[in-house]
Amino acid sequence: MFMLFVHSCEVMNESTLPVDSIEGSWLVKEESSYFKSTTTTTYRVYISLAADSTTFFIDNFYQIGWGSSAIGYIDGDRLVLEPDQEVAAGFGSFIIKEGSGRFTNNFEQIQWSYSIDDGSGVFDEVTAIYSRD
């Protein structure tokens, strides 16, 4: 009697996201619970990847200005903003208490939620949709 056993192994990456999907220009539609609560704010950001392909930078995050970037990392299928980071701009700075996002619509959009403190102690709870620009 002859028996044949076939075994296959699948190597899992830490990230389930195609990392090249994140880099580029994005159109942002942002809704704020406090600072921008009367309207939806629309502006652009640019997301770039670090050499390690898990860290990313969002230039013009929270519309603070070009040249000021928030830092995040890829964790499985989530995009996570580095908690308690201070982001400086010409007019001051703010602290990202926490935040995360997920790709939707075949990697053409990212749905975000994050909490921002402008130094006043009042937290702005924000939701945003980034769409491929």
C-alpha positions in Angstrom: 0.0 0.0 0.0 1.3 3.4 -1.0 0.2 6.6 0.8 1.0 10.1 -0.3 0.7 13.0 2.2 0.8 16.5 1.0 1.3 19.3 3.4 1.4 23.0 2.6 2.4 25.9 4.7 1.3 29.4 4.2 3.5 32.2 5.4 1.5 35.0 7.0 2.8 38.5 6.8 2.4 40.8 9.8 0.4 43.2 7.7 -2.5 42.1 5.6 -2.5 45.4 3.7 -0.8 45.9 0.4 1.5 48.6 1.8 1.8 50.4 -1.6 -1.9 51.2 -1.3 -1.3 53.8 1.4 1.3 56.0 -0.3 0.1 59.0 -2.3 -2.3 61.9 -2.3 -5.7 61.7 -0.5 -8.7 63.9 -0.4 -10.0 64.2 3.2 -13.6 64.8 4.3 -13.4 65.4 8.1 -16.1 65.8 10.7 -15.3 67.2 14.1 -17.2 67.0 17.3 -15.8 70.3 18.7 -13.6 72.5 16.7 -15.1 72.1 13.2 -18.5 70.9 14.2 -20.7 73.1 12.0 -19.4 71.8 8.6 -17.5 69.0 7.0 -14.0 70.2 6.3 -12.4 69.1 3.0 -8.7 69.2 2.3 -5.7 67.1 1.0 -3.0 65.1 2.7 0.0 63.1 1.4 0.9 59.8 3.0 4.4 58.5 2.6 6.0 55.2 3.8 9.2 54.9 5.7 11.9 52.5 4.6 10.6 49.8 6.9 7.3 49.7 5.0 5.3 49.6 8.3 5.7 53.2 9.4 3.9 56.0 7.6 3.7 59.8 7.7 0.6 61.9 7.0 1.6 65.4 5.8 -1.1 68.1 6.5 -2.9 65.8 9.0 -5.9 67.6 10.7 -5.1 70.4 8.2 -2.3 71.6 10.4 -0.2 72.6 7.3 2.2 71.1 4.8 5.5 70.2 6.3 3.9 68.9 9.6 3.3 65.2 9.7 1.6 62.7 12.0 3.3 59.4 12.4 1.5 56.0 12.3 2.1 52.3 11.7 0.5 49.4 10.1 -0.9 46.8 12.5 -2.4 43.9 10.6 -5.3 45.3 8.7 -5.4 48.6 10.6 -3.6 51.9 10.3 -2.8 53.2 13.8 -1.7 56.7 14.7 1.1 56.8 17.2 -0.7 57.6 20.5 0.1 60.7 22.5 2.3 62.2 19.8 2.7 65.9 19.5 2.5 67.4 16.0 3.9 70.9 15.7 3.0 73.6 13.1 3.8 77.3 12.6 0.8 78.4 14.8 1.3 75.9 17.6 0.9 72.2 18.2 -1.7 69.5 19.1 -1.6 66.1 20.6 -3.0 63.0 18.9 -4.3 61.0 21.9 -5.3 58.0 19.8 -6.6 57.1 16.3 -6.9 54.4 13.8 -8.2 53.7 10.3 -9.2 50.9 8.0 -9.2 50.6 4.2 -12.6 50.3 2.5 -13.8 50.3 -1.1 -11.1 48.1 -2.5 -8.3 50.2 -0.9 -9.6 53.4 -2.5 -10.7 54.9 0.9 -9.6 54.9 4.5 -12.1 55.4 7.3 -10.5 57.1 10.3 -11.4 58.1 13.8 -9.1 60.0 16.1 -9.0 62.1 19.2 -7.1 65.4 19.2 -6.1 67.8 22.0 -5.1 71.3 21.0 -3.6 71.9 24.4 -6.8 73.3 25.9 -7.7 70.0 27.5 -10.8 69.7 25.4 -10.7 66.6 23.1 -11.9 66.9 19.6 -13.4 63.5 18.5 -13.0 63.3 14.7 -14.1 61.0 11.9 -12.7 61.3 8.4 -12.8 59.6 5.1 -9.7 59.7 3.0 -10.4 59.0 -0.7 -7.7 58.4 -3.4 -7.0 61.7 -5.0 
